[in-house]
Amino acid sequence: MPELQCLTKIKVTVEHAFEPLLCRAQVYDSGQKLRFKVVDRDYDTAFEISDLQVRDLVGDTYLSDIIEQARSRIEARRHRLNLGP
């Protein structure tokens, strides 16, 4: 898969992984790193991470692990976040 397609796939995967919450992913450092932020319904930060190496995210396992860790942290803070029904 060409690099641009790979970056796009990773970004889209991350952004859709937290629906219905809003997630914005950003590739930076000349396409070498990724950061993403998930916000609750009040636009308060539910989870944020940066400095993920894109080359490490190409394999589905590590990306899936990061998403699951983020979901777990968000769920653990559920009582303090406005996540909706």
Steps between C-alpha positions, in 0.01 A plus 500: 500500500650837405603721790229764452228233488648340811500830691143570390385154608659539845352847547150392394516186715591700810243773438216251455603274788340719766166584342265648608769706676701742288859402432753698300824339388792695361804373316802722552880506496507442122266203526704326768277554805133491591305657781132484577252650739155374596250745646173441682167662416606816689824513296705420809800276437413137562834365378808640330824347381786623283836393364378166367742379235307437177733215404392320820131547414518338156442154648139474615594350838670804652239742367222279639678484837528880517130541413395242761717667768343835417148354513576341838627829642196685369267238648681517835432876508140463380349648816701821449442535126187585306494196274129499442264203540 
